[in-house]
Amino acid sequence: MPHFTHILFDLDGTLTNPRLGIGNSLKYALRQMQIDGYSEKILDKFIGPPLQHGFKSLFGLNDRNTELAVQHFRTYFGDRGLYENEPYQGIKEMLEELHFSGKKIYIVTSKLEKFARIIMQHFELDKYFDDLQGAEATGEHSGKGQLIAELLERNRIVASSSVVMIGDTHYDLVGAKENNISSIAVSYGFGSNENLASNNPDYLVDSVEELAELLLG
């Protein structure tokens, strides 16, 4: 079994299921922009990357309209959407056990950092984490590899196989490789098994129970 000393978690699709809140926020933004194009398939692609990337790549918006759409999204999300969310079953128990076993635990998310902190506090998960790295409001420096690098540097963590990034999309796996740390893909989130496997994670798990077993040994 692997021995991980520093554990980095993605948030959306890894610790919590944000589908309802993100979906409603996206619907609100598209209505405000008078864009017709929402679908569950679109939503699956929208969760994971920075908001700016989602609006540009999925809806073909220019820079100005992208920023307007992001503002509308965050208006709804900051008021209601971030609470339309729930931790996956077993997450709190796993985090508690990891915390008391002496592991160093972190969050690295492409979500706006202030929203990520509110979500963790709302679900009383923040007490298990040593630090959190989220994205800036501008969307700059929001690639998962950059965010991981910032957290590692700030916490003086030396990259090694005992440091692991856990996430549900290829962004998490690519970010881990860019920083020379281990990776665990979780298939219960929003990334497809095929896409996750094609990015060659060190481990692939299908449930929170499997993840806990791998991390706790």
Secondary structure, DSSP 4 states (H G I P E B T S, - for coil): ----SEEEE-SBTTTEE-HHHHHHHHHHHHHHTT-----HHHHHHHSSS-HHHHHHHHH---HHHHHHHHHHHHHHHHHTGGGS-EEPTTHHHHHHHHHHTT-EEEEEEEEEHHHHHHHHHHTT-GGG-SEEEEE-TT-TT-SHHHHHHHHHHHTTPPPSTTEEEEESSHHHHHHHHHTT-EEEEETTSSS-HHHHHHT--SEEESSHHHHHHHHH-
